[in-house]
Amino acid sequence: MSYENENRNNEYSSTQNTNQSYNGYTQSTGQPYGDWQNGGQAYNEAQNAGQPYSGNGNKKKPHKNTWPKKVAGVCACAVLFGAVAGVTFQGVSRIGGSKTTETTASTATATTLSVVQPTASNSESASAQSLDVSSIAQSVMPSMVSITNVSVQEVQNYFSYYFGGGQTQTQEVTSAGSGIIIGENDTELLIVTNNHVVADAETLSVCFIDNQVYEAHIKGTDSDNDLAVVAVNKSDISSDTLSQIAIAQIGDSDSLQVGEQVVAIGNALGYGQSVTTGIVSAMNRQIDTTDAELIQTDAAINPGNSGGALLNMQGQVIGINEAKFSSTEVEGMGYAISMNVAKPIVEELMNRETREKVAEDQASYLGIYGEDVTDAVESSYGIPKGIYVSSLVENGPAAQAGLPTGCVITKSDGTTVSTMSELKEQLSYYAAGETVEITIQVSQNGQYEEQTVSVTLGAASDAEASQSQTQNQGSQNQSQDSQGQDQQFGMPFGFGR
């Protein structure tokens, strides 16, 4: 079944920060739940993270189309949003105890994941599957965490909307997701989750099995595959918490068979960890929310579950819960990123330098003007997905580094960026004066070739002062060409703040 353009009468808007429209799915990555138009079915906003939502939808008019044309949406269900006003398995290794972890190698060079291959006893256990998964839940629960993301987002100012102006205002928003403890190094506990669980975070916190909450920081993200690794400093974690938490064992997702029983664990609706079970419905599925190959399951995947674990009957993580298919006509279609696909990506993210957002007086900027290359533009014109650089700030950091106009930025310091907002988010972790590697695609004889340019970031405060002066000069000529002025004097993209 194709997930794109299957039902042109069933198109609705995404709740992504970019407010893009998608056919056939909704990606929930940063806005409060509110009146999602899922093929005619609406959901009321969950006013606080953790509160259930209620169906309040309009009934969908019947169509004469056949079933494949009645597709509603795939929801990346990981994150539950609300406006903020003010039997034992060997697959788990204890943290801080006498056991050593089998899933990580705390060396000076790299932290890795080891996959446990199925044994004869494992196969026999898989063939004797049961609806009783209590022993699996008990074994794996110490490896599960709840993640809370507090971000600042632009929302519509409804007073100005109805009385003129249509202005926006910023609002603090919280979201809830899940994560899996998958390793450690000398100083950090490492947790894998979905990128959309941690996107745009001002602050991140992680709640362990003992209900103790600790601050976390993003170690690395991969937006294309919707994966992220966050880190908690082990020095911040109490010895009591360390004695209760554990590192999950990684299973071989390639050994899964359709019909095999699986278990899903995650922070559903922000209430805390819950357990559901089902079977593997299909393998190697692809949907629009991620480039990764997915496992399809009928185990319930609910809002707040994203980043949680999909487990085999040996208690091994064989998938990372990512999305669900949401429709009045569809039931039991959840998706998890295959662990064998995620493994090399996660290992690379685990070994990146952990960064914190820099202070405002240290904020940096790149100095480009550009726009997002959408999927539609990519397919129509063959331009690689990323940020198209239309022009450069004169004598700005990008210009001084020799970044060419007409190129497409695809990565910043090894992290994939597809939109200006993602690039800005990445730069918020780098101070003025730091050097970043910008990966670009440059058109050569009709073909795009990858190049890397080292750019020393400038101070955002200097750029803003220069921009203010330029805008004042431009306003004098507004009557001559106001549209041209907007293009020429708009704030240069690529600010860290």
Salt bridges, closest charged atoms under 4 A:
GLU184 OE1 - LYS234 NZ 2.93
GLU188 OE1 - LYS219 NZ 2.83
GLU202 OE2 - LYS357 NZ 3.49
GLU215 OE2 - HIS217 NE2 3.89
ASP226 OD2 - HIS196 ND1 2.64
GLU329 OE2 - LYS60 NZ 3.59
GLU347 OE2 - LYS343 NZ 3.09
GLU348 OE2 - ARG352 NE 3.00
GLU353 OE1 - ARG355 NH2 3.92
GLU356 OE2 - HIS217 NE2 3.52
ASP375 OD1 - LYS385 NZ 3.13
GLU425 OE2 - LYS357 NZ 3.40
GLU434 OE1 - ARG355 NH2 3.01
